[in-house]
Every structure is written in structure tokens, then in C-alpha cells.
Amino acid sequence: MFVTRRQALCAAATLALLDTDASAQNTELARIVNGFAVGGGADTISRRLAERMSRAGYARSVVVESRTGAGGQIAIQYVKAAPSDGATLLLIPMFAMGIYPHTYKRLAYDPVKDFTPVSTAAVFEYALAVGPAVPVSVTNVAELMAWFKANPASASLGYPATGSTAHFIGVTLERSAKTPIAHVGYRGGQPAVMDMLAGQIPGLICPIGELTQQLKANKCRVLAMSGSQRSRFVPNVPTLAEQGFRDLMVKEWFGIFLPAGATSAVTERANRAIREAVADPGFAESLLAMGFEPSSGSPAELAAALKADSARWGELVRTIGFSAEN
């Protein structure tokens, strides 16, 4: 049978796509990489996803790797350099992709050019919390800022990462109160929480999910939440907006990305696996128990969310002159 050159090229392209998708389906090992400490929100969400993706046959085994350092940048750079065959996925909060380009003068990655969006996995709000070092008479943001002013040696806040959304919130509060605050960046929320409970730092700003167990045990107090409405997890706590900080209404996402160059077949297969995992009632229940809300969507929706968040935060960062490197 005579085959034209065009037909041969089309057949070769089709076989290449089929081989790529088959390769993804037959992966022995897939990894979800995150950049924060074991036991924290990113790590826990990654493990819940990995369990369900493995069970659903995305790969024979789906494991989690926590590559901490530089506020998530170590993990991001690692995934950037990985093959784009679907075997290595990145779970990362919005700030590392949408804010870091505005707060760091040099980044070793481009969030748009170096990655392929897949889906969101969860959304969350930030909590401003204080531990045993702060008197129980301090019950809101204004009183905390007044206490910092009266106790300058103790005026510090911890964050899951330098240059993050939480760090930005803390700097904004500092400038509003016109009192110096020491800003302490950690490799994830849990190390900051442990230092707060030990009295090493008086307070912190982190995802509410990082504080679930401590709140149940009455080991810390939340003075404000970052959402536009009161949180379902601490309904009696007023928002930052209610306390006069309307620019600090924040609900952030954890997103899943593949390295750049992932084919549409690989991306769609990963997206399908994540959406099925997020829709699992057990997954939703486990996230809600930790203070996170399950969330999934299309690659296009994640790309649009990243674009919108980057534009919003870029403007805010420029307005106050915030830099992670100050």
C-alpha cells in the first residue's frame, strides 16, 4: 500500500502521543514533591493525594518528597529540572509562584515558562496566632501591636517562608502600627508553631490548618483570619478586614504543576487523577479536619488563577515597597 509522506508523519505523531500516554500509565513510581517540613499542611495534603492517586492506578506507587529550603524554591527548582513525563509533580502554595517573582530580584525559575499547570488541590486562609508568651489580655490585632510597641524586645512574628503571603501580611501590620517587628522565616509552618508554643516567638501567621491540634488543646489563640468572611474553622474570630485591614483579604490555593513540556495527554491524565482524588469523600473529610478545603479545577483555571494572583500581588508589593530581601 502506498503511504504519502504526510500520512507517515501523522501516523508517527499519533504513535508518539500514544507512547507518551502509555509511558505515563505504566510508571512504576510517581512523586509529589513539596517544599515544606514533614508534618505541615503541604506535606499532609501531598500524602493524602498520593494515597488516592496510587490507589486509582496513576502509578504503581505514588510517594511524597519534602525538599525543604528557600521557602519552597528548592522543591520548585528540583521539579523544573525533572522529566515532563508525569512521574514528578509539584505541590506548591500560590505565593511561591505568584508572589516570589515580585519579592525576589532573582529567581531560578519562571512560574509560567518552566511549568505546566494541572489543578488546584486545596484552598486555605491565614491565621494570626499567639502563644503563651503573649498575655491573655491581648485579644485582637490592635492590642497585639500595642503589646509589641510596649515590649520591643519581644516584638516578632514567624512565617512558613520568607517572602510569602504570611510575611507580606506581617510587614503590612508592622507598617500600619508604626512599630518595628522582627520577621522570622521558617522551613514550613510546623517549625514556627513549635517555636511559638515554646515561647521562642510570641506569634506567627500561617495557614489555619497548621494550628488545628494546638487550638483543640488550647495551646494558642487566633486573633484574626485573612478571609473575606469569618472562617468555618474559627467562626468566633474576626477577620483582618473587620479589624481595619481590607487589603489583607486572602484565600490562597495549593496548586499541582508538572515541568514545562508535558504533553496534553500527560497533563490531562494527571488532572483527571487529581480531580478524582479531591472528589473522594475521604480526601475531603481529611482536609477539612486539618483546616483546609478541597479544591480542584482544569489546567486553564489554574493558569488563570496564577495570572490573576500574580497581577494582584505585584501591585500590592509595589505599593508598599515590600521585598523578601530587605
C-alpha positions, -999 to +999 in steps of 0.1 A: +000+000+000+013+034-009+016+059+020+022+096+014+048+115+034+020+134+051+003+102+062+035+088+076+042+120+096+007+120+110+010+083+120+043+089+136+029+118+156-001+097+167+022+069+178+044+093+198+014+106+217+002+071+224+037+061+236+038+091+259+005+084+274+013+047+277+046+056+294+027+077+319+002+050+326+029+024+332+050+045+355+064+023+383+069+053+407+055+088+407+064+115+431+046+145+446+073+170+456+066+198+481+090+223+496+080+223+533+086+204+565+072+170+572+040+171+592+029+205+579+000+213+556+018+209+523+032+176+533-001+163+547-021+173+516+006+157+494+003+124+513-035+123+511-032+129+473-005+103+469-026+076+487-056+081+464-036+085+432-018+053+439-050+035+448-065+048+415-036+034+394-019+067+384+013+048+391+022+015+408+034+037+437+030+074+444+053+088+471+059+122+487+092+140+489+096+171+511+125+191+497+127+220+521+146+252+518+144+288+505+106+289+511+098+262+486+123+273+459+144+241+463+115+219+455+104+241+426+139+240+411+140+203+415+108+197+397+117+222+370+147+200+361+127+167+361+114+149+330+079+161+319+065+125+316+041+129+345+062+110+371+072+141+390+045+166+402+050+197+423+025+207+450+031+243+459+012+273+475+003+303+454+028+326+470+059+307+456+045+311+421+025+343+422+044+365+448+080+354+447+086+369+412+077+403+427+096+400+461+128+384+449+151+401+425+164+368+411+146+335+409+160+304+393+126+296+377+098+313+357+064+301+371+048+304+336+076+293+312+090+265+334+058+247+345+026+232+332-005+239+354-025+208+363-051+216+390-056+231+424-057+206+453-069+228+483-076+263+494-069+279+528-069+311+549-042+325+571-044+329+609-026+354+630-020+334+662-002+340+695+012+316+720+020+315+758+044+345+756+016+369+749-007+378+778-043+366+776-054+402+778-043+406+742-074+397+721-071+414+688-047+429+662-046+464+677-039+451+712-011+428+698+005+458+680+003+478+712+019+450+732+047+448+706+053+486+710+054+483+748+077+452+746+101+458+717+124+430+727+096+405+722+081+420+690+085+392+664+063+371+641+071+338+625+061+327+590+062+294+570+086+311+545+104+344+539+087+364+511+055+345+514+019+359+517+021+355+555+053+376+556+036+402+535+007+404+559+031+408+588+050+436+572+018+454+564+007+451+600+041+464+612+039+494+589+003+502+599+012+500+636+045+520+630+064+497+654+093+475+645+087+438+643+113+411+637+102+388+609+113+352+612+111+328+582+109+291+587+110+260+565+073+254+568+045+262+593+052+234+619+087+246+629+072+281+635+043+266+655+067+246+677+088+278+684+057+297+693+045+271+717+079+270+733+079+308+737+107+314+713+085+337+692+053+353+706+032+348+675+030+338+638+010+340+607+004+307+589-024+286+573-051+279+599-046+241+592-012+243+608-028+251+641-057+226+643-043+204+670-029+233+691-063+251+690-081+219+702-056+217+731-060+254+739-022+259+734-026+290+713-051+317+703-061+331+669-066+369+669-075+373+632-082+354+600-074+365+564-106+356+546-133+379+533-157+362+557-152+345+591-137+311+588-158+280+593-129+266+614-128+295+639-162+313+634-158+335+665-126+351+653-129+383+634-112+388+600-083+412+594-108+432+572-131+435+602-102+449+621-094+476+596-071+458+571-093+455+540-063+449+517-054+418+535-084+396+524-066+364+513-078+329+504-049+310+489-045+278+470-022+248+468-016+240+431-002+210+413+023+216+384+043+195+360+076+205+345+073+225+312+069+204+281+043+180+295+021+169+266-017+175+267-022+137+272+001+136+303-014+168+317-050+157+312-042+123+328-027+140+359-056+164+361-081+136+359-063+117+387-061+147+410-098+157+404-108+122+412-087+122+444-101+156+455-137+144+449-132+114+471-153+120+503-125+106+525-100+131+510-124+160+516-131+149+551-094+145+560-086+180+546-114+197+564-103+180+597-069+198+591-084+232+583-080+230+545-108+230+519-106+206+490-105+223+456-098+211+420-102+225+385-088+225+350-053+234+339-067+265+323-084+275+355-052+271+375-033+291+349-059+319+351-058+319+389-020+322+388-021+351+363-048+370+384-030+364+417+004+375+403-011+407+390-029+415+423+001+408+445+025+425+422+006+457+426+004+454+464+041+446+466+050+476+446+026+499+466+043+492+499+077+485+485+079+450+501+109+428+493+118+394+507+155+405+506+152+436+527 
